Amino acid sequence: MSGKQNQLIDTNPLDEYQFVGHNGDRITLHASPLLATLARFAGADAAKFFALPVFNERRTHVSWYSQRSGALEAFWEMPDDRQEAVLGSLEAAAADINAATAKLGRTDASESGSYQHLLPLLLNFPEPVEYHLYVVDGLPVATHWGMNKQLRSDARDTLTPFITQWRERIALRRRQAEEAARNDAKEQSFLARLLGAGARSGAVDVSLIWNDKNDLDLHVDCPNGRTLNFTNKVECGGILDIDRNAHANALTDQPVENIVWTSAPTCKGRYTVYVHFFRQHAGQPDSSPFTLRIKQGAKTQYVESSVGSGERRQVAAFDI
């Protein structure tokens, strides 16, 4: 191993790990011939995916060296788009190993030896797998292959399920980021209309926006059995302080309604929120899409729906 070609990635005490193998052969202890076999049947790049283990004289520690030099990055610290690219390379590496194993299976037993059984064990990594993946000079490198944490002794492919699970994790984070961006845009729309209308904010806010001149109304059924709405504007500690499009001479296509509890509601129980399509003004659609916002302290809930002329639709609920 040349120091000019290889660089240290990690060093660990061996008492943290145990080796996996076949019929007593421990693959990590046969790294050079095993990776040479992989290079022969799958190409040099496939073999360079695996870092080389170097043991100290007393075999108490193992150090892992990449087969290339360059900038070293830890997989788990990379942004999602970089991780996705690495996952594609990991998938290709797993496919190379499976293909090489199949080729070995078609060769004479005297030539393939035990490597047909050892090659698949290259896909065995200690879990969590992500802590053994790196990028060197822009290309992925794996350490601790063929090893398990002490509590696990069976050999199995942990890389392939990791790829699937990590992709799902990235997809979930992307969906969460997209939802956060959408919610931020919704919040800005609500704030612009609420501030423009002079609405108050308190311990609990229930707000409604829509984009036509129809008259939609907010109703909240309180735990005490009474309803807070435009005919009963003060109830169970809350107040309807903004009511738009109620009058034909004051219509807007950017309306907002707001019910607020300026202090924490004292009436305990479930509050059920309805949207009522009270009046269809001339030239307006017979169905109105809307967005409802319920803000309780730091928690904000958005609900998108629509309501038809004359309909009173239950939209959401919250508990105090």
N, C-alpha and C positions, 0 to 999 in steps of 0.2 A: 504494500500500500504506500503510495507516494504522498507526502505531505503537501506537494504542490497541487495534487489532483483532488485531495480529499480534505474535508474540514469537519471538526468536531461539532456534533449537534447536541448530544446529551450524554450524561453519565449517571448510572444508577447502581445501588447495591443489589447484588443478586438475591439477597434474602427476601426481597420484595416480590420476586417472580419465580416461576418455574417454567421449564421448557416443555413444549409439546413435541410429539414425534410419532414414529411408526416402528413397531417391533424393537423398541429400545433405542432407535436412532433419534437423536434430538436435532431438529433441523437447524437451529441457531448455531450449533456446534459444528455444522458442516456447511457454513455459509458460502465459502468460496466455490467449492465444486457444485453446490446446488444452484447458485446464481449463474455460474458458467453454463450449466445445463439449460437454465431458463433462457440465457442469451442465445444459446445455440438453436433452440427450438422456437423462440418468440422474438428474438432480436435484442441488441444491446440496450436499447432504450427501456425495454421492459425490465431488464435486470437492474438498471440504474435507479429504478423507482425505490429499491430496497437499500437502506443504509447498511454498512458493513459493521458487524459487531467485533470489538476488540476487547479481550479480557485481560485483566491485570494478572501478574504472576501467581498470585494466591487464589485467583478466580473468585474473588469476593465482589468485584465490580465489573460492569460491562460498559464500555464507551461505544457510542454509535457515530460513525463517520459517513458523510455523504460521499457518493462516487463522483461528485462534481463540486466545483467551488463557486462561490458567489454570495450575493446577499441572502441571509437566512431570515425567513419569516415563519411564525407559528400559524398554523391553519386557523386555530380558534380565535385569533386576534384579527383576522382579515374581515373586510366588509363582505356582505352577502354576495355581491356580483363576482368577487374574486373566489369566494368559496365555491360558487356554482361551477366555475371553470375547473377548479381542482377536483370537484366531484366527478366531472366528465372524464378527467384523466384517471381517477381511481377506478371508474367503471371500465375504462379501456384496459387498465392493468389487470383487473380481475378477469376480463375476457381473454387477455393474453395468456394468463396462467392456465385457465381452463382449456384453451386451445393447445398449449404446450403439453398439458397432461394427456389430452386425447392423442396427440402425435406420439408421445412416449408409449402409450398403450398399444400403438400399432407397430412398434419396433420390437426387435428381438429382446427377450428377457435379459440376456447377458449384457446387452447394451444399456437398457433402461434401468437395470438394477432396482433399487428401492425408490428411485427418484419419482417414479410415477405416483407413488403414495405420499412422498414428501412434498412435492410441488404444491398441491392444494393447501397444505398447512401454512404456506406463505400468507394466506388470507386470514390466518388466526392472529388477532391482535388483542392485547388486554383492553378491557373496557374501563372507562370511556375511551373509545377509539380515537376521538378527535385530538387527544393530548399526545398522540404519537405520530401526528401528521405535520409535515413542514413543507415549505417551498424553498428551494435553493436555486438561485439564478433563474427564477421564474418557473421552475419545474418541480413537481411534487416529489417528496422523499418521505419514506416511512421508516420509523424505528420500532423496536420491540416486537417485530414480527416473529411468529413462532413461539411466543411467550404468553403466559397468563399470570394474573395475580395469584398469590399463593392459595387463595380459597377456591380457585377453579382449576381442575385438572384435565377436563375433557377438551379435545381439539375440535374446533369448528370454525366455519367461515363467519367471522364477525364483521368483515369489511362490507360485504354486499348488503346486509340489512342496515348497516350504518349509513350507507349511501342513500338508501330509500328514506330512512328516518330523518336524516339531515336535510334532504331536499324538502320533505314535508315541513320541517321546522322553518326553513327559509321561506317557503310559500306562505306559512302562517304569519311570519313576521311581515312579509310583503302585504298580505291582506290587512293586517293590523295597521300598518303604516298608511295604506290607502284609505282605510276607514277613518283613521285619525285625521287625514287630510280632508276627507269629505266632511267630517264633523267640524273641523276648524272653519271650513267654508260656510257650513250651516250656522255656526256660532256667529260669524261675522255678519251674516244676513240678519240674524235675530237682533244682534246688538245695534246694527244700523237702524233698524225699524223701531226697536224699543226706545233707543235714545232719542230718535227723531220725534217719537210720540210723547216723550216725557214720562215713560213708564218707570215705576218704582221697582226695586229689587230687594229681596229679603231672604229669610231662611229657606223659603220654598217659593219658586216661581213656576207657574204653568202658563206657557205662551204658545200662540198659534200664529202662523203666517201662511198666506196663500197668495196667488198671483192673478186675481181677477176682481171684478167689482161686485161679486155676489156678497150677500150678508151671511157669513158663517159666525156661529156663536159657540163660545166655550161654556160647558156645563161641568161642574164637579159635584158629584154626590158624596156628601160627607158621612163619616161614621155615625153621626147622630140622626141620620135619615133625612136630613134636609139637603136641598140643592142650592149651590152657589152659581148664579148665572145673571143675565141682564135684568131679570125681573126681581132678583134677590141678590143685590150686589155686595152685601156684607153678610157673611155667614161663617160659622165655625172658625173664626179667627182670620179668615181670608177676605180679600176685597177684589172685586173686578174693577181695575183702575183704567183699563183701555178697552174701548169697544168701537170698532171701525165698521164702516159701510152700513150703519144702521139707518142713515138718512140719505135719501136720493139726491139731495143737493150737496152732499159732502162725500162723494165716492172716490176711492183710490184703487188702483190696480196693484198696490203694494201694501195691503192692509196688515194689521197686527192686532191681536187681542192678548190681554195679560191679566192673570189672576195672581195675586201675591199674598204671601203671609210674611209680613215684615219681621215678625218674631216667630220662634218655633211654635207650631200648632200644639195646642194643649188637648185637643180632641183626639184621643188615640184610636187607631184602627186603620181601616183601608179607605182610601180616597179613590173614587173611580171617575175617570175623565172621559167626557163625551164631546163630540163635535156635531153641532146641529146646523144643517143647511136651512137657515130660517127664511131667506127671501132670495129669489132669483130676479135680479134687476134686468131691465130691458137690454137686449143685445148681448147678454152674458150667457156662458155655457150652462147646461143643465147638470153638470158634474164639475166639482172643484177639487183638484189635487191640493193637498196641504201638508205642512210639516208641523208637528207638535214637539215642543221642548219642555221637559220637566227637569228643573234644576233644584237639587236638594244639597245645599252646601257645596262640596267639591264634586259631587256626583251629578252628571248630566246625561239625560236619556233623550234620544230623538226617535220619533216615529213618523214615517211617511205613509200617507194613505190618500184616499179621496172619499168624497161624500156626494150623494145625489140630491137633487132638489127635494126638500121636505124630509130628508132622512136625518135621524139622530143616531150617530154611530158611536159605539163604545170603542175607545182607542187605546187607553192605557190605564194603569192603576199604580198607586204608590202607597206605602205603609208608613205610618207615624207611630 
